[in-house]
Amino acid sequence: MKRNNIISFLIGVLFIVFSVNVQSQVVKRELLKENHSGSLNKSLNFENRPLSYDWIFQSMDKGNFGNEKDAIPKVYYELILKDNKGESKAYKVSIRDLIVSTYIDVFINEVDANHSTVSAIFNKTNRWLKLKTTLPLKCMRDTDWERKNNIDNFDTLLRHIVEQIDQRVKLDCAE
């Protein structure tokens, strides 16, 4: 009887430990083919007015990898930022979803084939997001891009990207 209680207890502990350590996937391939939207309470680029954003799926390029099952897709979006007065700005986006990381490039401007981008890397294992940019300093409010930890879903990931772009990039300078 005592032995059965110990075994039951150990099975219960193992079940709890296993269920806590199992995490769901944040970037799922099927999510990359969908549109996503959200909003921020106030935007620095739109005079502190509320900002809504849409990630509009454009296309997916499987690349030339031979076996389509093993292909790493490059996904294209258009990011549209809109305020409540009808002002809007649109940006091209490319996403490369790899095994342990997802790379997201937001093309802020394209002048003479020189791209100024905000690039994000999402570490799938540790669930953190970090952004960097190639924009000139005059187009920046802040050059210290904050690392966001504990990203638990794809919509949160996209919201953090929009938040950091809005807080750190002067979008009217970059046009």
N, C-alpha and C positions, 0 to 999 in steps of 0.2 A: 504494500500500500504506500509506504513512504517513498519507495523507488518510483512508482507511477506519478506521484506528486512532483518529484524532482524533474522527471522527464517532461511532464506537462508544463512546468514552470520554464524549463530551458527552451522548449519549443515556442512558448509565448514570447519570451525575451528575444529569441532569434527572429521571430516574425516581426516584432516591433522594430528591431534594429534594421532589418532588411527593408521594411516599408518606409522608414525615415530616410534611408540612403538612396532609394530609388527616386529619381527625379524625372519629370516628364520633359520631353523635348520642347524647346522654345521655338526654334525655327524648323517648321515642318515644310516639306517640299510642296504640299498642297496649299499651304498658306501663301506661298510665293506667287501663286497664279490668281490671287484674289485682290480686289480693291480694299483699302483700309482707310478709315477716317477717324478724326478725333478733334479735340479743341484744347486751347489754352485759355486761361482766364484773362490774361493780358499779355500783349506783345510789345516789346521794345521797338520793333521795326514798324509797327502800325499804331504809334502814338498811344500806347497802353490800352488800346481797344482789344476786345476779345478776338482771338484768332482761331479759325478752323483750318484744318488741313486735310487733304486727300492724297493718298498714295494710289495712283491710278495705274493698274497693270497695263503694260503696252505689249510686251512680247517676251518670249523665252528662246534663247539660242543654245542648242545642245552642244555646239562646238564639233570639232572633228576628232573624235576620240575612238572611232571604230565601233566599239560595242556600245550601243545606245544605253544599255543598262548601267554602264559604268561612267557615262558622260557626266561631267560637272556643268550644270547649266549656268548661263549668265542671264539674269533676269533684268528686264528693263521696265522702269516705272516713270511716271511723271509725278512730281511732288507739287501740289498746288496749295499755296498759302493764301487764305482769304480772310479779310476782316469783315465786321458787320456793316461797313459802309459800301461794300461792293468792290473795294480794291483787292486785286489779287496779283500774285506772282507765281510763275511756273518754272520748274527746274527739272532737267533730265537726271535720272538716277539709274545706276547699274548696281546689281547685287550679284555677288559670287558666293554661293553657299558650298563651303568645303566641309571636310569631315569634322574638324575640331574648331573651325572658325568660320564666321560669315563676314565678308567684306562688303561695305556699302559705300558707294561714291555718289555724292550729290554735286552735280556740276553747276556751280553758282554762276559762272559766265564762260562764254566761249568767244574769245577775241583772237582773230588771226591764228587759229588752231592752238592757241595757248589756253589750256583749261585751268581755271581756278576751281578747285574742288574742296569739299569738306569730306574727308574720308573717315569712316567708322569701322572699327574692328570689334566684333562680338566674339568673345571666347566662350564657346559652348560648354566646356568642362567646368569652368569656374563661374560662369554666368556674369561676366563683367563686360562693360562697353566703354570704349575709349575713342575719342575723336581727335583728329588733327586736320590742318588745312594748309593749302598752298597760297592762300590769299595774302596780299600785301598787308603790312601792319596798319597802314592808314585805314583799312577796311575792317579793322578789328576793334571791338570794345574791350575785349579781354583775351589774352593769349594762353591763359591757364585753363585748359580743357579738363573739366572734372571727370574722373573715372566713376562710372555708375556701377554699383555692385548689386547682386541679387536680382537680376532681370529675370522675371518668372514667366513672361509671355511675350508674344510677338508684338502685340499692340503697345505694350509698355516700352519695348525696344524702340519702336518707331516714334513714340511720343518723346522719349528722351533725346532722340536725334533732333527732332524739330525744336524742342526746348533749348538745347545747347546752341543750335544754329541761331535761333532768335536772340538768345542772350549774348552771344559773342561776336556775331557777324553783322556789320552794317550793310544790309542788303542793297540799299540805294547806292552805296559807294561801289559795290561790286558789279553794277550793271554796265 
